[in-house]
Protein backbone atom coordinates (compact mmCIF):
# COMPACT_ATOMS: atom_id res chain seq x y z
CA UNK A 1 0.00 0.00 0.00
CA UNK A 2 2.88 2.40 0.67
CA UNK A 3 6.26 3.34 -0.83
CA UNK A 4 9.67 3.11 0.79
CA UNK A 5 8.96 6.33 2.66
CA UNK A 6 5.79 4.95 4.20
CA UNK A 7 3.53 6.98 1.93
CA UNK A 8 0.34 5.59 0.44
CA UNK A 9 -0.43 6.59 -3.13
CA UNK A 10 -3.73 8.33 -2.35
CA UNK A 11 -5.55 9.38 0.80
CA UNK A 12 -9.24 10.00 0.16
CA UNK A 13 -11.06 12.26 2.61
CA UNK A 14 -14.74 11.33 2.69
CA UNK A 15 -16.56 8.05 2.08
CA UNK A 16 -19.59 9.34 0.23
CA UNK A 17 -20.36 8.14 -3.29
CA UNK A 18 -17.75 10.42 -4.89
CA UNK A 19 -15.00 9.09 -2.63
CA UNK A 20 -16.11 5.50 -3.18
CA UNK A 21 -16.26 5.96 -6.95
CA UNK A 22 -12.79 7.47 -7.00
CA UNK A 23 -11.39 4.72 -4.80
CA UNK A 24 -12.83 2.07 -7.11
CA UNK A 25 -11.18 3.63 -10.16
CA UNK A 26 -7.85 3.98 -8.34
CA UNK A 27 -7.59 0.45 -6.96
CA UNK A 28 -8.58 -0.95 -10.35
CA UNK A 29 -5.36 0.62 -11.66
CA UNK A 30 -3.26 -0.72 -8.79
CA UNK A 31 -3.00 2.46 -6.73
CA UNK A 32 -2.70 2.15 -2.95
CA UNK A 33 -5.66 3.88 -1.28
CA UNK A 34 -6.57 4.84 2.28
CA UNK A 35 -10.14 6.12 2.58
CA UNK A 36 -10.97 8.14 5.69
CA UNK A 37 -14.64 8.59 6.64
CA UNK A 38 -15.79 10.55 9.71
CA UNK A 39 -19.07 8.68 10.12
CA UNK A 40 -19.47 5.12 11.23
CA UNK A 41 -20.90 4.23 7.82
CA UNK A 42 -20.18 4.82 4.15
CA UNK A 43 -22.43 6.68 1.72
CA UNK A 44 -22.49 10.25 2.98
CA UNK A 45 -25.77 11.88 2.01
CA UNK A 46 -27.01 8.60 0.59
CA UNK A 47 -28.45 7.13 3.78
CA UNK A 48 -31.02 4.34 3.69
CA UNK A 49 -32.72 2.88 6.76
CA UNK A 50 -33.88 -0.71 6.59
CA UNK A 51 -36.55 -0.80 9.27
CA UNK A 52 -38.64 -4.00 9.28
CA UNK A 53 -41.62 -1.98 10.56
CA UNK A 54 -41.65 0.10 7.37
CA UNK A 55 -43.03 -1.40 4.16
CA UNK A 56 -40.22 0.15 2.09
CA UNK A 57 -36.62 1.24 2.73
CA UNK A 58 -36.59 4.73 4.27
CA UNK A 59 -34.44 7.19 2.35
CA UNK A 60 -33.13 9.86 4.71
CA UNK A 61 -31.05 11.40 1.93
CA UNK A 62 -31.04 10.86 -1.83
CA UNK A 63 -34.07 8.98 -3.09
CA UNK A 64 -34.68 9.23 -6.83
CA UNK A 65 -32.22 7.50 -9.16
CA UNK A 66 -31.53 8.38 -12.77
CA UNK A 67 -31.93 5.52 -15.26
CA UNK A 68 -29.61 5.01 -17.04
CA UNK A 69 -26.73 6.39 -14.99
CA UNK A 70 -23.75 5.42 -12.83
CA UNK A 71 -25.76 5.28 -9.59
CA UNK A 72 -28.19 2.83 -11.21
CA UNK A 73 -25.22 0.84 -12.51
CA UNK A 74 -23.93 0.57 -8.93
CA UNK A 75 -27.38 -0.51 -7.73
CA UNK A 76 -27.57 -3.21 -10.39
CA UNK A 77 -24.08 -4.43 -9.51
CA UNK A 78 -25.39 -5.07 -5.99
CA UNK A 79 -28.36 -7.03 -7.34
CA UNK A 80 -30.84 -4.16 -7.22
CA UNK A 81 -33.45 -2.76 -9.57
CA UNK A 82 -35.67 0.31 -9.88
CA UNK A 83 -39.34 1.07 -10.38
CA UNK A 84 -40.76 3.81 -12.56
CA UNK A 85 -43.37 6.51 -12.10
CA UNK A 86 -44.76 8.83 -14.76
CA UNK A 87 -46.65 12.10 -14.33
CA UNK A 88 -48.97 12.04 -11.36
CA UNK A 89 -48.46 15.65 -10.25
CA UNK A 90 -51.37 17.22 -8.38
CA UNK A 91 -51.91 20.63 -6.85
CA UNK A 92 -53.86 20.23 -3.63
CA UNK A 93 -55.73 22.73 -1.45
CA UNK A 94 -58.63 22.34 0.96
CA UNK A 95 -59.28 18.72 0.07
CA UNK A 96 -59.36 19.18 -3.72
CA UNK A 97 -56.63 17.78 -5.98
CA UNK A 98 -56.22 19.32 -9.41
CA UNK A 99 -54.08 17.54 -12.01
CA UNK A 100 -51.07 19.73 -12.72
CA UNK A 101 -49.63 20.05 -16.20
CA UNK A 102 -45.99 20.58 -15.33
CA UNK A 103 -44.94 21.63 -18.81
CA UNK A 104 -47.73 24.16 -19.17
CA UNK A 105 -47.46 25.60 -15.65
CA UNK A 106 -43.72 25.73 -15.06
CA UNK A 107 -41.69 24.86 -18.14
CA UNK A 108 -43.17 27.64 -20.23
CA UNK A 109 -41.48 30.10 -17.85
CA UNK A 110 -38.26 28.17 -17.34
CA UNK A 111 -37.84 27.65 -21.07
CA UNK A 112 -37.19 31.37 -21.32
CA UNK A 113 -33.77 30.52 -19.85
CA UNK A 114 -32.88 28.74 -23.10
CA UNK A 115 -30.62 30.09 -24.45
CA UNK A 116 -28.93 31.16 -21.19
CA UNK A 117 -29.16 34.88 -20.41
CA UNK A 118 -26.01 36.82 -21.20
CA UNK A 119 -26.24 38.60 -17.84
CA UNK A 120 -26.25 36.52 -14.69
CA UNK A 121 -28.56 37.66 -11.93
CA UNK A 122 -30.63 36.14 -9.13
CA UNK A 123 -33.68 34.23 -10.31
CA UNK A 124 -36.11 36.48 -8.41
CA UNK A 125 -34.79 39.58 -10.20
CA UNK A 126 -34.84 37.81 -13.58
CA UNK A 127 -38.42 36.67 -12.97
CA UNK A 128 -39.49 40.26 -12.27
CA UNK A 129 -37.87 41.49 -15.50
CA UNK A 130 -38.79 38.59 -17.73
CA UNK A 131 -42.15 37.48 -16.45
CA UNK A 132 -43.60 40.35 -14.46
CA UNK A 133 -46.87 39.95 -16.31
CA UNK A 134 -47.04 36.18 -15.89
CA UNK A 135 -50.07 34.59 -14.31
CA UNK A 136 -49.68 34.80 -10.51
CA UNK A 137 -50.52 31.14 -10.11
CA UNK A 138 -47.90 30.03 -12.65
CA UNK A 139 -45.32 32.29 -11.03
CA UNK A 140 -46.06 30.84 -7.61
CA UNK A 141 -45.59 27.31 -8.96
CA UNK A 142 -42.28 28.09 -10.62
CA UNK A 143 -40.98 29.83 -7.50
CA UNK A 144 -41.88 26.81 -5.37
CA UNK A 145 -40.24 24.51 -7.91
CA UNK A 146 -36.94 26.42 -8.06
CA UNK A 147 -36.81 26.68 -4.27
CA UNK A 148 -37.75 23.08 -3.67
CA UNK A 149 -36.03 21.10 -6.40
CA UNK A 150 -32.81 23.11 -6.29
CA UNK A 151 -32.84 23.72 -2.49
CA UNK A 152 -32.16 27.35 -3.32
CA UNK A 153 -32.93 30.90 -2.28
CA UNK A 154 -34.74 32.80 -5.04
CA UNK A 155 -32.86 36.01 -4.38
CA UNK A 156 -29.47 34.23 -4.65
CA UNK A 157 -29.63 31.37 -7.16
CA UNK A 158 -28.21 32.44 -10.51
CA UNK A 159 -30.10 32.20 -13.79
CA UNK A 160 -27.02 31.17 -15.78
CA UNK A 161 -26.62 28.10 -13.57
CA UNK A 162 -30.35 27.37 -13.66
CA UNK A 163 -30.16 27.50 -17.44
CA UNK A 164 -27.68 24.61 -17.40
CA UNK A 165 -30.30 22.46 -15.65
CA UNK A 166 -33.07 23.09 -18.18
CA UNK A 167 -33.99 19.92 -20.05
CA UNK A 168 -32.06 17.64 -17.69
CA UNK A 169 -33.75 15.30 -15.27
CA UNK A 170 -30.81 14.74 -12.93
CA UNK A 171 -31.76 13.86 -9.40
CA UNK A 172 -35.28 12.69 -10.14
CA UNK A 173 -36.69 15.66 -12.01
CA UNK A 174 -38.86 15.49 -15.08
CA UNK A 175 -41.98 13.66 -16.10
CA UNK A 176 -40.45 10.19 -15.58
CA UNK A 177 -38.78 9.23 -12.29
CA UNK A 178 -37.30 6.07 -10.80
CA UNK A 179 -36.96 4.81 -7.22
CA UNK A 180 -34.31 2.24 -6.30
CA UNK A 181 -36.14 -1.00 -5.49
CA UNK A 182 -34.43 -2.15 -2.31
CA UNK A 183 -33.13 1.29 -1.41
CA UNK A 184 -30.36 3.66 -2.51
CA UNK A 185 -28.10 1.94 -0.01
CA UNK A 186 -27.55 -0.67 -2.71
CA UNK A 187 -25.60 1.94 -4.69
CA UNK A 188 -23.26 2.41 -1.74
CA UNK A 189 -22.87 -1.35 -1.45
CA UNK A 190 -22.13 -1.64 -5.16
CA UNK A 191 -19.52 1.14 -5.09
CA UNK A 192 -17.86 -0.22 -1.96
CA UNK A 193 -17.69 -3.86 -3.09
CA UNK A 194 -14.59 -3.45 -5.33
CA UNK A 195 -12.64 -1.98 -2.38
CA UNK A 196 -12.80 -5.13 -0.25
CA UNK A 197 -9.25 -6.33 0.35
CA UNK A 198 -7.87 -3.68 -2.03
CA UNK A 199 -8.21 -0.42 -0.06
CA UNK A 200 -7.77 0.55 3.58
CA UNK A 201 -11.19 1.91 4.57
CA UNK A 202 -11.28 3.60 7.98
CA UNK A 203 -14.60 4.61 9.49
CA UNK A 204 -15.04 6.93 12.46
CA UNK A 205 -12.01 8.91 11.30
CA UNK A 206 -12.61 12.67 11.09
CA UNK A 207 -9.88 14.51 9.19
CA UNK A 208 -9.06 17.91 10.66
CA UNK A 209 -5.76 18.94 9.02
CA UNK A 210 -4.02 18.38 5.71
CA UNK A 211 -0.37 19.48 5.84
CA UNK A 212 0.97 19.40 2.34
CA UNK A 213 3.69 20.33 -0.08
CA UNK A 214 4.12 19.45 -3.71
CA UNK A 215 4.23 15.69 -4.08
CA UNK A 216 3.21 14.67 -0.57
CA UNK A 217 0.91 15.38 2.31
CA UNK A 218 0.22 14.37 5.89
CA UNK A 219 -3.45 13.87 6.75
CA UNK A 220 -4.30 14.16 10.43
CA UNK A 221 -7.53 13.00 12.01
CA UNK A 222 -9.38 12.22 15.24
CA UNK A 223 -11.53 9.29 16.26
CA UNK A 224 -15.23 9.75 16.96
CA UNK A 225 -14.26 10.07 20.65
CA UNK A 226 -11.75 12.86 19.96
CA UNK A 227 -8.50 10.90 20.23
CA UNK A 228 -5.75 11.92 17.82
CA UNK A 229 -5.04 9.15 15.33
CA UNK A 230 -1.88 8.18 13.53
CA UNK A 231 -1.36 10.49 10.55
CA UNK A 232 -1.62 9.16 7.01
CA UNK A 233 1.20 10.13 4.68
CA UNK A 234 0.25 10.17 1.03
CA UNK A 235 1.60 11.20 -2.36
CA UNK A 236 -1.81 12.56 -3.32
CA UNK A 237 -4.91 13.63 -1.37
CA UNK A 238 -8.46 13.63 -2.73
CA UNK A 239 -10.96 15.73 -0.77
CA UNK A 240 -14.60 14.75 -1.34
CA UNK A 241 -16.38 16.26 1.68
CA UNK A 242 -19.54 18.36 1.13
CA UNK A 243 -19.34 22.08 0.41
CA UNK A 244 -20.86 22.82 3.83
CA UNK A 245 -17.88 21.14 5.50
CA UNK A 246 -15.42 23.14 3.39
CA UNK A 247 -17.29 26.29 4.48
CA UNK A 248 -17.14 25.38 8.18
CA UNK A 249 -15.18 27.68 10.47
CA UNK A 250 -11.75 26.41 11.45
CA UNK A 251 -11.88 24.53 14.73
CA UNK A 252 -15.54 23.54 14.43
CA UNK A 253 -16.51 19.88 14.26
CA UNK A 254 -15.84 18.42 10.83
CA UNK A 255 -13.85 21.43 9.57
CA UNK A 256 -10.61 20.76 7.67
CA UNK A 257 -7.55 23.02 7.81
CA UNK A 258 -5.10 23.08 4.91
CA UNK A 259 -1.51 24.13 5.59
CA UNK A 260 -0.44 26.03 3.61
CA UNK A 261 -3.87 27.59 3.12
CA UNK A 262 -5.63 27.37 -0.24
CA UNK A 263 -6.65 30.94 -1.02
CA UNK A 264 -8.18 30.20 -4.43
CA UNK A 265 -10.19 27.28 -3.05
CA UNK A 266 -11.41 29.39 -0.14
CA UNK A 267 -12.61 32.05 -2.60
CA UNK A 268 -14.49 29.47 -4.68
CA UNK A 269 -16.02 27.85 -1.60
CA UNK A 270 -17.24 31.22 -0.34
CA UNK A 271 -19.07 31.96 -3.60
CA UNK A 272 -21.05 28.71 -3.74
CA UNK A 273 -24.07 27.94 -1.56
CA UNK A 274 -25.17 24.90 0.42
CA UNK A 275 -28.92 24.47 0.19
CA UNK A 276 -31.05 23.22 3.02
CA UNK A 277 -33.88 20.67 2.96
CA UNK A 278 -36.39 19.40 5.48
CA UNK A 279 -37.37 15.88 4.46
CA UNK A 280 -39.59 13.65 6.58
CA UNK A 281 -40.91 10.19 5.72
CA UNK A 282 -44.26 9.45 7.38
CA UNK A 283 -45.86 6.03 7.78
CA UNK A 284 -49.63 5.96 8.25
CA UNK A 285 -52.13 3.25 9.13
CA UNK A 286 -53.66 3.61 5.68
CA UNK A 287 -53.35 5.69 2.52
CA UNK A 288 -56.23 7.80 3.77
CA UNK A 289 -55.45 10.72 1.45
CA UNK A 290 -56.75 8.64 -1.46
CA UNK A 291 -60.19 8.65 0.12
CA UNK A 292 -60.12 12.13 1.65
CA UNK A 293 -59.11 14.05 -1.46
CA UNK A 294 -61.43 14.90 -4.30
CA UNK A 295 -59.32 13.95 -7.32
CA UNK A 296 -60.57 16.30 -10.00
CA UNK A 297 -61.02 14.66 -13.38
CA UNK A 298 -59.93 11.24 -12.11
CA UNK A 299 -63.22 9.61 -11.18
CA UNK A 300 -61.95 6.15 -12.11
CA UNK A 301 -58.72 6.59 -10.16
CA UNK A 302 -56.59 5.63 -13.16
CA UNK A 303 -54.11 8.50 -13.05
CA UNK A 304 -50.98 8.05 -11.03
CA UNK A 305 -51.07 9.86 -7.69
CA UNK A 306 -47.41 10.61 -7.10
CA UNK A 307 -46.82 14.23 -6.06
CA UNK A 308 -49.26 16.33 -4.08
CA UNK A 309 -48.22 19.95 -3.82
CA UNK A 310 -49.60 22.86 -1.86
CA UNK A 311 -48.70 26.29 -0.54
CA UNK A 312 -48.03 25.57 3.15
CA UNK A 313 -44.83 25.41 5.16
CA UNK A 314 -44.14 22.00 3.63
CA UNK A 315 -45.28 22.43 0.04
CA UNK A 316 -44.27 19.14 -1.60
CA UNK A 317 -45.26 15.57 -0.73
CA UNK A 318 -44.89 12.33 -2.63
CA UNK A 319 -46.12 8.79 -2.41
CA UNK A 320 -44.25 5.61 -3.42
CA UNK A 321 -46.67 5.24 -6.36
CA UNK A 322 -46.99 3.04 -8.35
CA UNK A 323 -46.06 0.92 -5.34
CA UNK A 324 -48.99 0.82 -2.92
CA UNK A 325 -47.92 1.62 0.65
CA UNK A 326 -49.29 4.02 3.32
CA UNK A 327 -46.23 6.25 3.13
CA UNK A 328 -45.86 9.97 2.39
CA UNK A 329 -42.61 11.88 2.12
CA UNK A 330 -42.69 15.57 3.06
CA UNK A 331 -40.24 17.98 1.44
CA UNK A 332 -39.41 21.65 1.96
CA UNK A 333 -36.32 22.92 0.17
CA UNK A 334 -34.26 26.08 0.05
CA UNK A 335 -36.13 29.18 1.14
CA UNK A 336 -39.15 27.17 2.28
CA UNK A 337 -36.96 25.09 4.61
CA UNK A 338 -35.20 28.18 5.94
CA UNK A 339 -38.43 30.04 6.65
CA UNK A 340 -39.89 27.09 8.50
CA UNK A 341 -36.78 26.54 10.61
CA UNK A 342 -36.49 30.25 11.42
CA UNK A 343 -40.02 30.17 12.82
CA UNK A 344 -38.90 27.54 15.31
CA UNK A 345 -40.87 24.62 16.57
CA UNK A 346 -40.85 20.99 15.46
CA UNK A 347 -40.64 20.49 11.66
CA UNK A 348 -42.71 17.32 12.05
CA UNK A 349 -45.53 19.33 13.61
CA UNK A 350 -45.32 21.96 10.86
CA UNK A 351 -45.52 19.19 8.27
CA UNK A 352 -48.63 17.69 9.89
CA UNK A 353 -50.29 21.11 9.87
CA UNK A 354 -49.45 21.55 6.18
CA UNK A 355 -50.81 18.14 5.26
CA UNK A 356 -54.06 18.66 7.20
CA UNK A 357 -54.63 22.00 5.43
CA UNK A 358 -53.98 20.47 2.03
CA UNK A 359 -56.31 17.55 2.68
CA UNK A 360 -58.97 19.79 4.18
CA UNK A 361 -59.23 17.74 7.39
CA UNK A 362 -58.61 18.55 11.06
CA UNK A 363 -55.07 17.99 12.29
CA UNK A 364 -56.46 15.30 14.58
CA UNK A 365 -57.46 13.19 11.57
CA UNK A 366 -53.86 13.15 10.35
CA UNK A 367 -52.53 12.37 13.82
CA UNK A 368 -55.02 9.52 14.22
CA UNK A 369 -53.64 7.88 11.07
CA UNK A 370 -49.99 8.60 11.86
CA UNK A 371 -47.92 5.59 12.93
CA UNK A 372 -44.29 6.67 12.62
CA UNK A 373 -41.87 9.04 10.93
CA UNK A 374 -38.16 9.25 10.15
CA UNK A 375 -35.96 12.29 9.55
CA UNK A 376 -32.27 13.23 9.45
CA UNK A 377 -31.29 16.86 10.02
CA UNK A 378 -28.61 17.35 7.37
CA UNK A 379 -28.27 21.04 8.24
CA UNK A 380 -27.23 20.16 11.80
CA UNK A 381 -25.05 17.25 10.68
CA UNK A 382 -21.45 18.42 11.20
CA UNK A 383 -20.23 16.23 8.33
CA UNK A 384 -22.74 17.59 5.80
CA UNK A 385 -23.97 21.04 6.97
CA UNK A 386 -26.74 21.10 4.40
CA UNK A 387 -28.44 19.00 1.75
CA UNK A 388 -26.76 19.84 -1.56
CA UNK A 389 -25.33 22.80 -3.45
CA UNK A 390 -26.69 25.43 -5.76
CA UNK A 391 -24.85 28.18 -7.62
CA UNK A 392 -25.60 31.84 -6.78
CA UNK A 393 -25.56 34.57 -9.40
CA UNK A 394 -22.03 35.36 -10.53
CA UNK A 395 -20.59 32.15 -9.06
CA UNK A 396 -20.72 29.81 -12.07
CA UNK A 397 -16.89 29.81 -12.55
CA UNK A 398 -16.46 28.85 -8.88
CA UNK A 399 -17.65 25.29 -9.55
CA UNK A 400 -14.86 24.58 -11.99
CA UNK A 401 -12.35 26.37 -9.74
CA UNK A 402 -13.33 24.21 -6.78
CA UNK A 403 -12.70 21.05 -8.77
CA UNK A 404 -9.24 22.04 -10.04
CA UNK A 405 -6.17 20.17 -8.67
CA UNK A 406 -3.60 22.06 -6.62
CA UNK A 407 0.08 21.55 -7.54
CA UNK A 408 -0.60 18.00 -8.72
CA UNK A 409 -1.02 17.01 -5.07
CA UNK A 410 -4.45 18.00 -3.77
CA UNK A 411 -7.55 16.99 -5.72
CA UNK A 412 -11.23 17.77 -5.18
CA UNK A 413 -14.45 15.93 -5.98
CA UNK A 414 -18.03 15.76 -4.73
CA UNK A 415 -21.37 16.96 -6.06
CA UNK A 416 -20.41 20.62 -5.54
CA UNK A 417 -17.72 20.23 -8.23
CA UNK A 418 -20.05 18.62 -10.79
CA UNK A 419 -20.71 21.07 -13.62
CA UNK A 420 -23.35 21.32 -16.39
CA UNK A 421 -26.18 21.32 -13.87
CA UNK A 422 -25.30 17.98 -12.25
CA UNK A 423 -24.27 19.26 -8.86
CA UNK A 424 -26.74 18.20 -6.19
CA UNK A 425 -27.13 14.76 -7.78
CA UNK A 426 -25.73 11.32 -6.96
CA UNK A 427 -24.71 10.81 -10.57
CA UNK A 428 -22.87 14.12 -10.53
CA UNK A 429 -21.03 13.10 -7.38
CA UNK A 430 -20.00 9.74 -8.88
CA UNK A 431 -18.83 11.36 -12.11
CA UNK A 432 -16.77 13.88 -10.12
CA UNK A 433 -15.03 11.06 -8.25
CA UNK A 434 -14.26 9.29 -11.50
CA UNK A 435 -12.97 12.54 -13.00
CA UNK A 436 -10.68 13.18 -10.01
CA UNK A 437 -9.40 9.58 -10.07
CA UNK A 438 -8.36 10.06 -13.68
CA UNK A 439 -6.52 13.25 -12.79
CA UNK A 440 -4.72 11.52 -9.93
CA UNK A 441 -3.69 8.52 -12.03
CA UNK A 442 -2.30 10.85 -14.68
CA UNK A 443 -0.31 12.77 -12.06
CA UNK A 444 1.16 9.56 -10.61
CA UNK A 445 2.62 8.44 -13.95
N, C-alpha and C positions, 0 to 999 in steps of 0.2 A: 504493500500500500504506500510506502514512503521511499524516498531516495536515501542516499548515503548520509545526508544531513538531517534525516528524521522528518523530512517534509513530505506531506501527502500532495498529490497532484492538485486536487481541488477540494476546498472546503465550501460547502453549500450552507448558507444561513437561511433556514426556513424550509419546513417540510410540507408546504402546501402543494397544489398540483403543479405549479411552475417548477418548484425545486425538485419534485419527484420526476417530472418529465425530463428535466436537464440531467439529473443523476442517471436516468435510464439510458440517455444518449451517450453519456460519458463512459459509463462502465461497459457499454457495448463496444466501445473503441479501446478498451483496456486501460482507461484512466483510473487511478486510485482516488476514491471519493470518500470524504467524511461528511455526512449530512447532520446538521445540528438543528433540532426542533425544540422550541421552548415548551410547547404543550406536551401532555402525556399521550398524544395521539397524532397521527399524520392526517393531512387533508386540509388544514387551514380552515378557510371559510366554506369548504364543502364538509358538512357535518350532519350525518344521518344517524338518527336514533332508531334502534330496532327494539321497540317495546311490544311485548306480546299482547298487551291490552289494546293496542291500536291496530285497526284492520290493515293499515298500510305503513311502510316506513315513514318516519317523521323527519322531514327535511328542515333543519334549523337554519341552514344557509342556502346555497344554490339548490335549485329544484328542477328547472326546465333544462332539457338537454337538446342540443342541436343535432339533427340527423340529416345528412351525414356530418361527421366531425370527429376530431381527435378524442374528445371526452366520450363520445359514443363508442369509438373504437376501443377505448380502455374498458368501458363497461362490458362490451362483448367479449373482450379477452378474459374477463373474470366470469364469463358464463351468463351475463345479463342480457336484457332486452329492453325495449321501450314500448310505450303505448301512445297512441296519437289522438289528438283532439282537434277539431276544426270548427271555427266560428264560435257560436255560443256566447256572444257578448251581449249583456243586458244592462240597461240603465234602470235602476230601481229607486223608487221613492214612495213612501206611504203605502206599501203593500202592493204596488203595481209595477210590473216588470215590462219594459218596452225594449224590443229587439233593437240593438244598436248596430247601425251600418258603420263599421270602423272607417272604411275608405271614404265614405261620404262625409262623415262628421269630423274626422281628424286629418286624414291624409290630404284632403284638398287644401288644407292650410299648410301642412308640413311640406307638401310638394313644392311650395314656393321657395324652399331652400335649395332647389335643384334647378339650375346650377348654384353652387355655394355663393353667398354674397361676397363681394369684393372687400367689404368692410366688416370686420368682426365687431360684434357688440353683444351685450346680454340679450337673451331671448325675449325678456319682457319688453325691452326697448324696441327690439325689432318687431315684435307683435303689434305694438302701438303704431309704428310707422307703416308697417306692411298691411295690417289687417284691422285697423282701427274701426272700420265699418262692418267687420264680420259679425255674424249672428252671435249674440251673447252666449247662447247655449253652446254653440260650436267652439267658441273661444274658451269657455269654461272647461269643456272636455279636453281640449288640446293642452291647456295649462295643467290639468290634473295628470294627463298622460306624461308630459315632459317631466313634471315633478316626480311622479311615481315610478315610471319605467327607468328613468335615468338617475334616480335618487338625487335630484339636483335642486338648486335654488334658482328660481326663474330670473332673478335680478343678477345672477352671476354666470350661469351656464352660457357658453358662447355659441353663436349660431354657426360659425364655421365648423366647429366640432360636431354640432348636431347634424349638419349637412352630410358629414361623413357617415352617419348612421342611417340615413334615409335609404330605404330599399333593402336594408339588411335585417335579418331576423335573429341576430345573435342574442343569446341569453333567453330565448323563449318568446321573442316578439313575433308579430305577424299573425296571419290568419290560421296557420297550422303550427301546433306546438306538440312537443313530445315530453313525457315524463319517463324517467328511468324506472323500469319495472324491477323491483327489488332494491331500489334506492340508489342515490348518487354515490353512496359509499362504495359501490362496486367499482366506480371509476378510480377511486383512491386505491382500492385493492389491486386493480389491474395495473396501475402505474407503479405500485410498490413491488409487485411480484418479481420483476427482473432484477431487483436490488438484493434479493436474498442470497447471502453468501458472497456477494460481489461488492458491496458497499458497507461502510461502517455507519449505521444509522443510530443516532443518539437522541432519545426523547428526554423531555424534562431538562433541556439544556438551553438556557436563555443567554444568547450572545449579548454582551454589553460593550465590547471594545474590539475594534479591528486596527491593530498597529501594522502599518504596511510601508513598504518601499518597493521600487520597481523590481519585479521578479519574485517577491516573497511577502508573506504576511504572517502575523501571529493573531489568532482569533481567541479572545478570552471570553469566558462565560461563567455563569453561576447555575447551580442546581435549583430546582423548584423550592428548596428550603433555604436558599441564599448562600450556600457554601461555594467558595471559589473552586473552579474545576481546572484540571490540567489544560493549559493552552494547546491549541491545535496550530501547528506550523504548516503552511501550505504555499505552493508555488502560485496558485490562483485562488481567488475568493469570488463566489457568486452570491450576491445578496438578492433574496427573493421575498423579503418581508413586505407586508402591505404599506401603501403610502402613509396611512395614519401612523404607523410605527416610525417611519422615516421622519415624520413631522413632529414626533414626540420630543418634549424638552429633555435636554441632557440630564441624566440622573433619575428620570422617572422610570417606572417599571416598563420593561420592554425596549426602552430607547437604546440606540446603538451609537457609540462615539467612534469616529474615524480619526486616526492620527497618522500623518497630518490630515487636517480637515479638508473636505471636498467642497470648495466654494461654489463651483459650477453646479454640482449636484444639489447643494442646499438651495441655490436660486431656483432651480427647476422644481424641486419639491415644494417650495413656498408658493409657486404659481398654480399648482394643481390643487384639486379639492377632493376630499374624502366625503362621499355622500353617506347619509344616515338612512336607516330603514327600521321600522318597527314591523316585525313579522310574527304572527302568532297562529299556531295550528290548533284549532278547536275540534274536539270530538263530542258529538251529541248522541243522545239516545236514538234519534231518528233523523232522517233528512226532512225535518218539518217544514223547511222553507219551500219545498216543492208543493206542499199543500196550502201553505199560508199565502203565498204570492199569487197574484192574478197575472198569468203569463199572457200578455197581449198578443193576439194573433197566433197563439200556439195551443189551440183548444185540444188537439190530439196529443200534445206532449211529445212531438217528434223532433223538435229542434233541440240541439245540444244545449244544456244549461251549465255553462262553464264559468264565466265571469259574471259577477253581479257587482255593479258599480254605483256608488252614490256620492253625496256631497258632504258627508259627515267627517268627523275627525279621522276615521279610518275609511277611506273612500273605495278601496278595491278589495274584493273577496273572490276566491275561486274554490271550486269543487274539484274532486278528482275525476270528474266526468271524462270519458265515458265509463269509467269504473264506478260502480255504485257503492258508496260508503258514506256514513253520516259524518262527514268531515268537511270543515270549511277552513280555509286559510285566509287570515286577515293581513292586509298589507297597507302600510302608509310609508311613502318614500319622500326623501328630500325635504322640501319645505313643509309638507304635511306632517312628517315625523317630527321635525324640529318644533313646529307650533304646538303639537300635542305634548311633547316632553317639556316644553317651557311652561305650559299650564300646570304641570305637576300632576300628582295623582297616579294611579295604577293604569298603565296602558291597557291591561286586560279589561278593566272596568270601562274605559273609554271605548274600547272595541265593542263591548256588549251593548253599550248605549247606541253606538252607530248602527249596529245590526238591527236592534229593535226598531229604531226609527225607519230604517230602510224597509223592513218587513211590515211596518205598520202595526206592531203588536206591543203590549206592555213589556218592559224589561223583564218582569217576572216570568213571562212565557219563555224567553230565551234562557233564563237561569234554570228554569224547571227542566229544560231539555239538555242543559250542559252537563257533560260527564267529566271532561278533563281538558287540559290545554298544555301546550309546550311552547317555550320561547327561549331564545338566547339573545342577550343584550350585546350585540356586536360593538356598539358605541362605547360601552363600559369595559369591553374586553381589551386588556392592555396589549395583547398581541395581535389586535386587528384595528381598534380605534375607529371603527366605521364599517360600512357594508362594502362599498366599492367606489371607484373613482368616477368623477366627471371632469370635464375640461372647461374652466372659466374663459370668458372672453379675453382674447389676447394671449392665451397660454398654450395654443396649439403646438408651437415649437418645443415647449417644455417636455412633452411626452417623449419625443425622440431624444432630447438631451438627457433625460433621466435614464434611458436605456443604453447610452453610449458607454463603452469600456473606458477605464482610466488607466493609462500607462501600461496597457497590456496585462494588468494585474488584478484589478477589481472589475467585476462584471455585474450587471443588474438585469433582473427579470421580474416577472409578476404582472398581473393584469393592468397595473397603472402604466406600464411601458408598452402595452399593446396598442398599435396605431390603427388607422383606418376604421375607427369606430368600434373596435373589438375590445377595448378596455372595459372592465366591469363584467366580463364573461369568462366562463371556465375555459372555453376554447381559446380565447385570447391569452389567458394565463399559460396554458399548455404550449401554445405556439411561441410565446416569449421565452419559455424555458428551453425549448428546442433551438430557438435562434441563439440564445446565449451559449448553449453547449457547443454549437458550431463555432462561435467566436473563440471560445476557450480552446477547443481542439486545434484550431488554426494557430493560436498563439503559442501552443505547446510544441509545435513542430520545430 
